[in-house]
Amino acid sequence: MASTSLESGEVVVDGHCRADLSRIGAPLVVFCSNGDNITPPHQALGWLKAVYPTTADLVAAGQRVVYLLHQHVGHLGIFVSAGVARREHRAILHHAESIQALKPGLYEMVLEDSASSESAAAAQFQPRRLEDLPYDANPAGFDKVEALSEITERFYSQWVSPWVRFAVTPDSARELRALHPMRVSRKVWSEQVTPALALLPWVQRWLEQWGAQDPHRVENPWYQLERTGADAIGQAMESWRKSRDLWAELVFEQAYAN
């Protein structure tokens, strides 16, 4: 519901302000990736057709939308990957004035290989049409998900939330937060729980100083076996992830889209 309301300009921020995407005048830069399974290009670019049904509407609004499409980086990598920061992020900042000077419309920002890792990559802004984007603004089935979400939210607010507020105290909430598996798994390997781990950086420097690092380890058969095993595990996990996503998509289509 929130997404649909935002696209249609119905979200009220306060009594004097309404969030309307079509009234944004500054250029919009959308950076997305085919390897992102949290906010894929379907979501990152699909909303454009809901706000601007056609390219002519986008031009008439005086808006400039520039998108970059990465082929494989994941969701987290878009924000924290050093390679992405050196290339895509640096290019966006470097070409900000060029983006500002573009005529209204939709553009794909295509980066060229940079001759130096310290300089921003050259960019081409290739005109595109909203009608040609292969992403549906309103995919089938999501209207049913929206209705079900509203029903469950009302049920939770009326029947579950009061009991949770009654049973949970700030102290118990802090204890539950501290016992979260992801927090515990990291704290176990911290210096607070295992003080000996504080010696690891010192041990590493000592080993490097005494020449323990093998400069020819690439030729070492044990190292090659290690890398082969690690690559096999990585490929297996990637295959499992793709199978899981395909299964989830199939279940969704059978449950809601049909």
C-alpha positions as CSV (number, residue, x, y, z in Angstrom):
1,M,0.0,0.0,0.0
2,A,2.8,2.4,0.9
3,S,4.6,1.9,-2.4
4,T,1.4,2.4,-4.4
5,S,0.5,5.5,-2.4
6,L,4.0,6.9,-2.9
7,E,3.9,6.4,-6.7
8,S,0.5,8.1,-6.9
9,G,1.5,11.0,-4.7
10,E,-0.9,10.2,-1.9
11,V,1.6,9.9,1.0
12,V,1.0,12.8,3.5
13,V,4.2,13.8,5.3
14,D,2.4,16.4,7.4
15,G,-0.4,18.9,7.1
16,H,1.5,21.0,4.6
17,C,3.5,18.5,2.7
18,R,2.6,15.6,0.4
19,A,5.3,13.3,-1.0
20,D,4.8,13.4,-4.8
21,L,7.6,11.8,-6.8
22,S,6.5,13.5,-10.0
23,R,7.3,17.0,-8.5
24,I,10.9,16.2,-7.9
25,G,12.9,18.6,-10.0
26,A,16.5,17.5,-9.3
27,P,17.9,14.7,-11.6
28,L,17.4,11.2,-10.4
29,V,20.3,8.7,-10.6
30,V,19.3,5.1,-10.1
31,F,22.1,2.5,-9.6
32,C,20.9,-1.1,-9.7
33,S,22.3,-4.5,-10.4
34,N,21.2,-7.8,-12.0
35,G,22.9,-9.5,-9.1
36,D,20.8,-7.8,-6.5
37,N,18.1,-10.1,-5.3
38,I,16.8,-7.6,-2.7
39,T,16.1,-4.6,-4.8
40,P,16.5,-5.9,-8.4
41,P,16.1,-3.7,-11.5
42,H,12.5,-4.7,-11.6
43,Q,11.9,-2.7,-8.4
44,A,14.6,-0.1,-8.9
45,L,13.3,0.9,-12.3
46,G,9.7,-0.4,-12.5
47,W,8.2,2.4,-10.5
48,L,9.2,4.9,-13.2
49,K,6.3,3.8,-15.4
50,A,3.9,4.3,-12.5
51,V,5.0,7.9,-12.0
52,Y,5.6,8.7,-15.7
53,P,3.5,6.4,-17.9
54,T,5.3,7.4,-21.1
55,T,8.6,9.0,-22.1
56,A,6.6,12.1,-23.2
57,D,5.2,12.5,-19.7
58,L,8.8,12.3,-18.3
59,V,10.0,15.0,-20.7
60,A,6.9,17.2,-20.1
61,A,7.7,17.1,-16.4
62,G,11.2,18.4,-17.1
63,Q,12.8,15.5,-15.3
64,R,16.1,13.7,-16.1
65,V,16.4,10.1,-14.9
66,V,19.8,8.4,-15.3
67,Y,20.3,4.7,-14.5
68,L,23.3,2.5,-14.2
69,L,23.0,-1.2,-14.5
70,H,25.6,-3.5,-13.0
71,Q,25.7,-7.1,-14.1
72,H,26.6,-9.1,-11.1
73,V,27.3,-7.1,-7.8
74,G,25.0,-8.0,-5.0
75,H,22.8,-5.7,-2.9
76,L,25.4,-5.0,-0.2
77,G,28.1,-4.6,-2.7
78,I,26.4,-1.6,-4.3
79,F,27.0,0.3,-1.1
80,V,30.3,-1.1,0.4
81,S,32.2,-2.7,-2.5
82,A,35.6,-1.0,-3.0
83,G,35.5,-1.8,-6.7
84,V,32.1,-0.3,-7.1
85,A,33.1,2.8,-5.1
86,R,36.2,3.3,-7.3
87,R,34.2,3.0,-10.5
88,E,30.5,3.6,-10.3
89,H,30.3,5.9,-7.3
90,R,33.3,7.9,-8.4
91,A,31.8,8.3,-11.9
92,I,28.4,9.4,-10.6
93,L,30.1,12.2,-8.5
94,H,32.5,13.1,-11.3
95,H,29.8,13.5,-13.9
96,A,27.2,15.2,-11.7
97,E,27.4,18.4,-13.7
98,S,27.0,16.6,-16.9
99,I,23.9,14.8,-15.5
100,Q,22.5,18.2,-14.4
101,A,23.0,19.6,-18.0
102,L,21.1,16.7,-19.7
103,K,17.9,17.5,-21.5
104,P,14.7,16.0,-19.9
105,G,14.3,12.3,-20.5
106,L,15.6,8.9,-19.6
107,Y,19.2,7.9,-20.0
108,E,21.4,4.9,-19.4
109,M,24.8,5.8,-18.0
110,V,27.3,3.5,-19.7
111,L,30.8,3.7,-18.2
112,E,34.0,3.1,-20.2
113,D,37.1,1.4,-18.8
114,S,39.3,3.9,-17.1
115,A,43.0,4.1,-18.0
116,S,43.9,4.7,-14.3
117,S,42.4,3.4,-11.1
118,E,42.7,6.9,-9.6
119,S,40.7,8.7,-12.3
120,A,36.9,8.6,-13.0
121,A,35.7,6.5,-15.9
122,A,34.4,8.3,-18.9
123,A,30.6,8.0,-19.4
124,Q,28.1,8.0,-22.2
125,F,24.5,9.0,-21.6
126,Q,22.5,7.0,-24.0
127,P,18.9,8.0,-24.5
128,R,16.3,5.4,-23.6
129,R,12.5,5.1,-23.7
130,L,10.3,4.2,-20.7
131,E,8.2,2.1,-23.0
132,D,11.2,-0.1,-23.7
133,L,12.1,-0.9,-20.1
134,P,11.3,-4.6,-19.6
135,Y,9.9,-4.0,-16.1
136,D,6.2,-3.9,-15.1
137,A,5.1,-1.1,-12.8
138,N,2.3,-3.3,-11.4
139,P,3.3,-7.0,-11.6
140,A,0.4,-9.5,-11.3
141,G,-0.4,-10.8,-7.8
142,F,0.9,-7.9,-5.8
143,D,-2.6,-6.4,-5.4
144,K,-3.6,-9.6,-3.6
145,V,-0.5,-9.4,-1.4
146,E,-1.3,-5.8,-0.6
147,A,-4.9,-6.8,0.5
148,L,-3.6,-9.7,2.6
149,S,-0.9,-7.5,4.2
150,E,-3.6,-4.9,5.2
151,I,-5.8,-7.6,6.7
152,T,-2.9,-9.2,8.7
153,E,-1.7,-5.8,9.9
154,R,-5.1,-4.9,11.2
155,F,-5.4,-8.2,12.9
156,Y,-2.0,-7.8,14.5
157,S,-2.6,-4.3,15.7
158,Q,-5.9,-5.2,17.3
159,W,-5.2,-8.6,18.8
160,V,-1.5,-9.3,19.1
161,S,0.2,-5.9,19.6
162,P,-1.5,-5.1,22.9
163,W,-0.4,-8.4,24.4
164,V,3.2,-7.9,23.2
165,R,3.3,-4.5,24.7
166,F,1.9,-5.9,28.0
167,A,4.4,-8.8,28.1
168,V,7.6,-7.2,26.9
169,T,9.5,-4.7,29.0
170,P,12.5,-2.6,27.9
171,D,14.8,-4.8,30.0
172,S,13.5,-8.0,28.4
173,A,13.8,-6.4,24.9
174,R,17.5,-5.6,25.6
175,E,18.1,-9.1,26.8
176,L,16.5,-10.6,23.7
177,R,18.4,-8.3,21.4
178,A,21.7,-9.4,23.1
179,L,20.8,-13.1,22.6
180,H,20.1,-12.7,18.9
181,P,22.0,-15.5,17.0
182,M,23.8,-13.1,14.7
183,R,25.0,-11.0,17.7
184,V,26.0,-14.0,19.7
185,S,27.9,-15.7,16.8
186,R,30.0,-12.5,16.4
187,K,30.5,-11.8,20.0
188,V,31.9,-15.3,20.6
189,W,34.8,-14.5,18.3
190,S,35.4,-11.0,19.8
191,E,38.2,-10.0,22.1
192,Q,35.6,-9.5,24.9
193,V,34.9,-13.2,25.1
194,T,38.1,-14.7,23.8
195,P,41.0,-12.3,24.9
196,A,43.5,-14.4,23.0
197,L,42.1,-13.3,19.7
198,A,43.6,-9.8,20.4
199,L,47.0,-11.4,19.7
200,L,46.1,-12.4,16.1
201,P,47.2,-9.2,14.5
202,W,50.5,-9.3,16.4
203,V,51.1,-13.0,15.4
204,Q,50.3,-12.1,11.7
205,R,52.9,-9.3,11.7
206,W,55.4,-11.6,13.4
207,L,54.9,-14.3,10.8
208,E,55.3,-11.8,8.0
209,Q,58.4,-10.4,9.5
210,W,60.0,-13.9,9.7
211,G,59.1,-14.7,6.1
212,A,56.3,-17.1,6.8
213,Q,54.3,-15.8,3.9
214,D,55.0,-17.9,0.8
215,P,55.3,-15.6,-2.3
216,H,55.0,-18.7,-4.5
217,R,52.0,-20.3,-2.8
218,V,50.0,-20.2,-6.1
219,E,52.2,-23.1,-7.2
220,N,51.6,-25.0,-4.0
221,P,49.4,-28.0,-4.6
222,W,47.8,-27.7,-1.2
223,Y,46.9,-24.1,-1.8
224,Q,45.5,-25.1,-5.2
225,L,43.4,-27.8,-3.5
226,E,42.2,-25.3,-1.0
227,R,41.1,-22.8,-3.7
228,T,39.4,-25.5,-5.7
229,G,37.4,-26.6,-2.6
230,A,36.5,-23.0,-1.8
231,D,35.4,-22.3,-5.3
232,A,33.3,-25.5,-5.4
233,I,31.6,-24.5,-2.1
234,G,31.0,-21.0,-3.4
235,Q,29.4,-22.3,-6.7
236,A,27.3,-24.8,-4.7
237,M,26.0,-22.0,-2.5
238,E,25.3,-19.8,-5.5
239,S,23.4,-22.6,-7.2
240,W,21.4,-23.2,-4.0
241,R,20.5,-19.5,-3.8
242,K,19.3,-19.4,-7.4
243,S,17.2,-22.5,-6.9
244,R,15.7,-21.1,-3.7
245,D,14.8,-17.8,-5.5
246,L,13.2,-19.7,-8.5
247,W,11.2,-21.9,-6.1
248,A,10.0,-18.8,-4.1
249,E,9.0,-17.1,-7.4
250,L,7.1,-20.2,-8.5
251,V,5.2,-20.4,-5.2
252,F,4.4,-16.7,-5.4
253,E,3.0,-17.0,-8.9
254,Q,0.9,-20.1,-8.1
255,A,-0.4,-18.5,-4.9
256,Y,-1.1,-15.0,-6.0
257,A,-0.5,-14.3,-9.7
258,N,-2.7,-17.1,-11.2
